[in-house]
Amino acid sequence: MFVFMLYMERRKPLNLVEQIFEKSTFLAYLVALLNYIATYALTILYSNYLQLGAGFTPWEAGLILLAQPIPQVLLSPLAGYLPDKWDPGILVVVGMGLITLGIGVSIMSYKWLNF
């Protein structure tokens, strides 16, 4: 698809390649990629911990891990509406702060529970 998009861009320029690689747009894509990598890694780590460390079955671990995607699905319409009303940059900073806070709380609770 990427090669096809480049081919179509050469035939009828839409300036998509230039728009994607503009500094602010590219940085936004990079931040989103890092965010998805972090949350995906947490899912894998939590799954392994719940099954191997805490002794849950795969089914039970899966049910516990549903605590992440269900609120994400339910809050997605709100996340699409808020940037129309407020500055998207502030929303991104708040969201990344909440993710960092959540990771920190989970690390601290893991340390407290294992003493």
PyMOL commands that place a pseudoatom at each C-alpha (Angstrom):
pseudoatom trace, name=CA, resn=MET, resi=1, chain=A, elem=C, hetatm=0, pos=[0.000, 0.000, 0.000]
pseudoatom trace, name=CA, resn=PHE, resi=2, chain=A, elem=C, hetatm=0, pos=[2.888, 2.351, 0.760]
pseudoatom trace, name=CA, resn=VAL, resi=3, chain=A, elem=C, hetatm=0, pos=[4.427, 1.785, -2.689]
pseudoatom trace, name=CA, resn=PHE, resi=4, chain=A, elem=C, hetatm=0, pos=[1.005, 2.274, -4.287]
pseudoatom trace, name=CA, resn=MET, resi=5, chain=A, elem=C, hetatm=0, pos=[0.523, 5.517, -2.360]
pseudoatom trace, name=CA, resn=LEU, resi=6, chain=A, elem=C, hetatm=0, pos=[3.919, 6.770, -3.559]
pseudoatom trace, name=CA, resn=TYR, resi=7, chain=A, elem=C, hetatm=0, pos=[3.015, 5.803, -7.127]
pseudoatom trace, name=CA, resn=MET, resi=8, chain=A, elem=C, hetatm=0, pos=[-0.301, 7.661, -6.910]
pseudoatom trace, name=CA, resn=GLU, resi=9, chain=A, elem=C, hetatm=0, pos=[1.461, 10.635, -5.326]
pseudoatom trace, name=CA, resn=ARG, resi=10, chain=A, elem=C, hetatm=0, pos=[3.781, 10.882, -8.310]
pseudoatom trace, name=CA, resn=ARG, resi=11, chain=A, elem=C, hetatm=0, pos=[0.897, 10.667, -10.791]
pseudoatom trace, name=CA, resn=LYS, resi=12, chain=A, elem=C, hetatm=0, pos=[-1.385, 13.173, -9.092]
pseudoatom trace, name=CA, resn=PRO, resi=13, chain=A, elem=C, hetatm=0, pos=[0.357, 15.103, -6.311]
pseudoatom trace, name=CA, resn=LEU, resi=14, chain=A, elem=C, hetatm=0, pos=[-1.701, 15.509, -3.170]
pseudoatom trace, name=CA, resn=ASN, resi=15, chain=A, elem=C, hetatm=0, pos=[1.281, 16.572, -1.044]
pseudoatom trace, name=CA, resn=LEU, resi=16, chain=A, elem=C, hetatm=0, pos=[0.636, 13.686, 1.357]
pseudoatom trace, name=CA, resn=VAL, resi=17, chain=A, elem=C, hetatm=0, pos=[4.308, 12.825, 1.682]
pseudoatom trace, name=CA, resn=GLU, resi=18, chain=A, elem=C, hetatm=0, pos=[5.202, 16.435, 2.439]
pseudoatom trace, name=CA, resn=GLN, resi=19, chain=A, elem=C, hetatm=0, pos=[2.376, 16.710, 4.965]
pseudoatom trace, name=CA, resn=ILE, resi=20, chain=A, elem=C, hetatm=0, pos=[3.369, 13.494, 6.747]
pseudoatom trace, name=CA, resn=PHE, resi=21, chain=A, elem=C, hetatm=0, pos=[6.979, 14.523, 7.138]
pseudoatom trace, name=CA, resn=GLU, resi=22, chain=A, elem=C, hetatm=0, pos=[6.334, 18.059, 8.353]
pseudoatom trace, name=CA, resn=LYS, resi=23, chain=A, elem=C, hetatm=0, pos=[8.008, 18.513, 11.722]
pseudoatom trace, name=CA, resn=SER, resi=24, chain=A, elem=C, hetatm=0, pos=[4.913, 18.828, 13.918]
pseudoatom trace, name=CA, resn=THR, resi=25, chain=A, elem=C, hetatm=0, pos=[2.970, 16.082, 12.125]
pseudoatom trace, name=CA, resn=PHE, resi=26, chain=A, elem=C, hetatm=0, pos=[5.910, 13.684, 12.179]
pseudoatom trace, name=CA, resn=LEU, resi=27, chain=A, elem=C, hetatm=0, pos=[6.496, 14.313, 15.886]
pseudoatom trace, name=CA, resn=ALA, resi=28, chain=A, elem=C, hetatm=0, pos=[2.818, 13.628, 16.584]
pseudoatom trace, name=CA, resn=TYR, resi=29, chain=A, elem=C, hetatm=0, pos=[3.072, 10.307, 14.729]
pseudoatom trace, name=CA, resn=LEU, resi=30, chain=A, elem=C, hetatm=0, pos=[6.259, 9.475, 16.627]
pseudoatom trace, name=CA, resn=VAL, resi=31, chain=A, elem=C, hetatm=0, pos=[4.627, 10.202, 20.003]
pseudoatom trace, name=CA, resn=ALA, resi=32, chain=A, elem=C, hetatm=0, pos=[1.620, 8.072, 19.061]
pseudoatom trace, name=CA, resn=LEU, resi=33, chain=A, elem=C, hetatm=0, pos=[3.932, 5.213, 18.047]
pseudoatom trace, name=CA, resn=LEU, resi=34, chain=A, elem=C, hetatm=0, pos=[5.822, 5.384, 21.346]
pseudoatom trace, name=CA, resn=ASN, resi=35, chain=A, elem=C, hetatm=0, pos=[2.522, 5.472, 23.235]
pseudoatom trace, name=CA, resn=TYR, resi=36, chain=A, elem=C, hetatm=0, pos=[1.248, 2.339, 21.486]
pseudoatom trace, name=CA, resn=ILE, resi=37, chain=A, elem=C, hetatm=0, pos=[4.567, 0.551, 22.048]
pseudoatom trace, name=CA, resn=ALA, resi=38, chain=A, elem=C, hetatm=0, pos=[4.431, 1.320, 25.769]
pseudoatom trace, name=CA, resn=THR, resi=39, chain=A, elem=C, hetatm=0, pos=[0.848, 0.176, 26.209]
pseudoatom trace, name=CA, resn=TYR, resi=40, chain=A, elem=C, hetatm=0, pos=[1.402, -2.973, 24.138]
pseudoatom trace, name=CA, resn=ALA, resi=41, chain=A, elem=C, hetatm=0, pos=[4.481, -3.865, 26.191]
pseudoatom trace, name=CA, resn=LEU, resi=42, chain=A, elem=C, hetatm=0, pos=[2.476, -3.439, 29.390]
pseudoatom trace, name=CA, resn=THR, resi=43, chain=A, elem=C, hetatm=0, pos=[-0.199, -5.789, 28.100]
pseudoatom trace, name=CA, resn=ILE, resi=44, chain=A, elem=C, hetatm=0, pos=[2.381, -8.490, 27.404]
pseudoatom trace, name=CA, resn=LEU, resi=45, chain=A, elem=C, hetatm=0, pos=[4.124, -7.970, 30.755]
pseudoatom trace, name=CA, resn=TYR, resi=46, chain=A, elem=C, hetatm=0, pos=[0.882, -7.980, 32.733]
pseudoatom trace, name=CA, resn=SER, resi=47, chain=A, elem=C, hetatm=0, pos=[-0.328, -11.081, 30.937]
pseudoatom trace, name=CA, resn=ASN, resi=48, chain=A, elem=C, hetatm=0, pos=[2.858, -12.947, 31.800]
pseudoatom trace, name=CA, resn=TYR, resi=49, chain=A, elem=C, hetatm=0, pos=[2.824, -11.694, 35.394]
pseudoatom trace, name=CA, resn=LEU, resi=50, chain=A, elem=C, hetatm=0, pos=[-0.804, -12.631, 35.959]
pseudoatom trace, name=CA, resn=GLN, resi=51, chain=A, elem=C, hetatm=0, pos=[-0.336, -16.122, 34.578]
pseudoatom trace, name=CA, resn=LEU, resi=52, chain=A, elem=C, hetatm=0, pos=[3.153, -17.008, 35.802]
pseudoatom trace, name=CA, resn=GLY, resi=53, chain=A, elem=C, hetatm=0, pos=[3.563, -14.819, 38.888]
pseudoatom trace, name=CA, resn=ALA, resi=54, chain=A, elem=C, hetatm=0, pos=[0.069, -14.577, 40.309]
pseudoatom trace, name=CA, resn=GLY, resi=55, chain=A, elem=C, hetatm=0, pos=[-1.164, -17.998, 39.165]
pseudoatom trace, name=CA, resn=PHE, resi=56, chain=A, elem=C, hetatm=0, pos=[-4.223, -16.917, 37.201]
pseudoatom trace, name=CA, resn=THR, resi=57, chain=A, elem=C, hetatm=0, pos=[-5.478, -19.023, 34.311]
pseudoatom trace, name=CA, resn=PRO, resi=58, chain=A, elem=C, hetatm=0, pos=[-5.194, -17.507, 30.817]
pseudoatom trace, name=CA, resn=TRP, resi=59, chain=A, elem=C, hetatm=0, pos=[-8.955, -16.934, 30.799]
pseudoatom trace, name=CA, resn=GLU, resi=60, chain=A, elem=C, hetatm=0, pos=[-8.872, -15.074, 34.133]
pseudoatom trace, name=CA, resn=ALA, resi=61, chain=A, elem=C, hetatm=0, pos=[-5.838, -13.037, 33.077]
pseudoatom trace, name=CA, resn=GLY, resi=62, chain=A, elem=C, hetatm=0, pos=[-7.648, -12.094, 29.877]
pseudoatom trace, name=CA, resn=LEU, resi=63, chain=A, elem=C, hetatm=0, pos=[-10.674, -10.904, 31.835]
pseudoatom trace, name=CA, resn=ILE, resi=64, chain=A, elem=C, hetatm=0, pos=[-8.469, -8.778, 34.077]
pseudoatom trace, name=CA, resn=LEU, resi=65, chain=A, elem=C, hetatm=0, pos=[-6.682, -7.317, 31.068]
pseudoatom trace, name=CA, resn=LEU, resi=66, chain=A, elem=C, hetatm=0, pos=[-10.032, -6.213, 29.608]
pseudoatom trace, name=CA, resn=ALA, resi=67, chain=A, elem=C, hetatm=0, pos=[-9.800, -3.307, 32.058]
pseudoatom trace, name=CA, resn=GLN, resi=68, chain=A, elem=C, hetatm=0, pos=[-7.707, -1.471, 29.443]
pseudoatom trace, name=CA, resn=PRO, resi=69, chain=A, elem=C, hetatm=0, pos=[-9.545, -1.835, 26.097]
pseudoatom trace, name=CA, resn=ILE, resi=70, chain=A, elem=C, hetatm=0, pos=[-13.114, -1.514, 27.370]
pseudoatom trace, name=CA, resn=PRO, resi=71, chain=A, elem=C, hetatm=0, pos=[-12.700, 2.020, 28.791]
pseudoatom trace, name=CA, resn=GLN, resi=72, chain=A, elem=C, hetatm=0, pos=[-10.661, 2.898, 25.713]
pseudoatom trace, name=CA, resn=VAL, resi=73, chain=A, elem=C, hetatm=0, pos=[-13.557, 1.906, 23.454]
pseudoatom trace, name=CA, resn=LEU, resi=74, chain=A, elem=C, hetatm=0, pos=[-16.102, 3.697, 25.622]
pseudoatom trace, name=CA, resn=LEU, resi=75, chain=A, elem=C, hetatm=0, pos=[-14.066, 6.925, 25.892]
pseudoatom trace, name=CA, resn=SER, resi=76, chain=A, elem=C, hetatm=0, pos=[-12.958, 7.119, 22.242]
pseudoatom trace, name=CA, resn=PRO, resi=77, chain=A, elem=C, hetatm=0, pos=[-15.918, 9.266, 21.122]
pseudoatom trace, name=CA, resn=LEU, resi=78, chain=A, elem=C, hetatm=0, pos=[-15.127, 11.708, 23.930]
pseudoatom trace, name=CA, resn=ALA, resi=79, chain=A, elem=C, hetatm=0, pos=[-11.455, 11.706, 22.886]
pseudoatom trace, name=CA, resn=GLY, resi=80, chain=A, elem=C, hetatm=0, pos=[-12.535, 12.635, 19.377]
pseudoatom trace, name=CA, resn=TYR, resi=81, chain=A, elem=C, hetatm=0, pos=[-14.797, 15.428, 20.620]
pseudoatom trace, name=CA, resn=LEU, resi=82, chain=A, elem=C, hetatm=0, pos=[-12.436, 17.103, 23.111]
pseudoatom trace, name=CA, resn=PRO, resi=83, chain=A, elem=C, hetatm=0, pos=[-9.781, 18.316, 20.606]
pseudoatom trace, name=CA, resn=ASP, resi=84, chain=A, elem=C, hetatm=0, pos=[-12.508, 20.307, 18.857]
pseudoatom trace, name=CA, resn=LYS, resi=85, chain=A, elem=C, hetatm=0, pos=[-13.108, 22.242, 22.080]
pseudoatom trace, name=CA, resn=TRP, resi=86, chain=A, elem=C, hetatm=0, pos=[-9.633, 22.391, 23.692]
pseudoatom trace, name=CA, resn=ASP, resi=87, chain=A, elem=C, hetatm=0, pos=[-6.039, 22.560, 22.533]
pseudoatom trace, name=CA, resn=PRO, resi=88, chain=A, elem=C, hetatm=0, pos=[-4.970, 19.063, 21.375]
pseudoatom trace, name=CA, resn=GLY, resi=89, chain=A, elem=C, hetatm=0, pos=[-1.440, 19.630, 22.671]
pseudoatom trace, name=CA, resn=ILE, resi=90, chain=A, elem=C, hetatm=0, pos=[-2.691, 20.049, 26.223]
pseudoatom trace, name=CA, resn=LEU, resi=91, chain=A, elem=C, hetatm=0, pos=[-4.850, 16.936, 25.909]
pseudoatom trace, name=CA, resn=VAL, resi=92, chain=A, elem=C, hetatm=0, pos=[-1.857, 14.911, 24.703]
pseudoatom trace, name=CA, resn=VAL, resi=93, chain=A, elem=C, hetatm=0, pos=[0.268, 16.075, 27.615]
pseudoatom trace, name=CA, resn=VAL, resi=94, chain=A, elem=C, hetatm=0, pos=[-2.491, 15.242, 30.103]
pseudoatom trace, name=CA, resn=GLY, resi=95, chain=A, elem=C, hetatm=0, pos=[-3.031, 11.833, 28.502]
pseudoatom trace, name=CA, resn=MET, resi=96, chain=A, elem=C, hetatm=0, pos=[0.655, 10.950, 28.507]
pseudoatom trace, name=CA, resn=GLY, resi=97, chain=A, elem=C, hetatm=0, pos=[0.868, 12.142, 32.112]
pseudoatom trace, name=CA, resn=LEU, resi=98, chain=A, elem=C, hetatm=0, pos=[-1.990, 9.830, 33.069]
pseudoatom trace, name=CA, resn=ILE, resi=99, chain=A, elem=C, hetatm=0, pos=[-0.282, 6.929, 31.307]
pseudoatom trace, name=CA, resn=THR, resi=100, chain=A, elem=C, hetatm=0, pos=[2.958, 7.672, 33.153]
pseudoatom trace, name=CA, resn=LEU, resi=101, chain=A, elem=C, hetatm=0, pos=[1.085, 7.930, 36.436]
pseudoatom trace, name=CA, resn=GLY, resi=102, chain=A, elem=C, hetatm=0, pos=[-0.632, 4.594, 35.781]
pseudoatom trace, name=CA, resn=ILE, resi=103, chain=A, elem=C, hetatm=0, pos=[2.655, 2.870, 34.975]
pseudoatom trace, name=CA, resn=GLY, resi=104, chain=A, elem=C, hetatm=0, pos=[4.242, 4.366, 38.091]
pseudoatom trace, name=CA, resn=VAL, resi=105, chain=A, elem=C, hetatm=0, pos=[1.362, 3.255, 40.308]
pseudoatom trace, name=CA, resn=SER, resi=106, chain=A, elem=C, hetatm=0, pos=[1.514, -0.268, 38.902]
pseudoatom trace, name=CA, resn=ILE, resi=107, chain=A, elem=C, hetatm=0, pos=[5.271, -0.450, 39.490]
pseudoatom trace, name=CA, resn=MET, resi=108, chain=A, elem=C, hetatm=0, pos=[4.925, 0.847, 43.038]
pseudoatom trace, name=CA, resn=SER, resi=109, chain=A, elem=C, hetatm=0, pos=[2.048, -1.525, 43.842]
pseudoatom trace, name=CA, resn=TYR, resi=110, chain=A, elem=C, hetatm=0, pos=[4.118, -4.423, 42.490]
pseudoatom trace, name=CA, resn=LYS, resi=111, chain=A, elem=C, hetatm=0, pos=[7.009, -3.454, 44.765]
pseudoatom trace, name=CA, resn=TRP, resi=112, chain=A, elem=C, hetatm=0, pos=[4.730, -3.029, 47.792]
pseudoatom trace, name=CA, resn=LEU, resi=113, chain=A, elem=C, hetatm=0, pos=[2.943, -6.333, 47.235]
pseudoatom trace, name=CA, resn=ASN, resi=114, chain=A, elem=C, hetatm=0, pos=[6.164, -8.312, 46.921]
pseudoatom trace, name=CA, resn=PHE, resi=115, chain=A, elem=C, hetatm=0, pos=[7.740, -7.227, 50.225]
for i in range(1, 115): cmd.bond("trace and resi %d" % i, "trace and resi %d" % (i + 1))
show_as sticks, trace
zoom trace
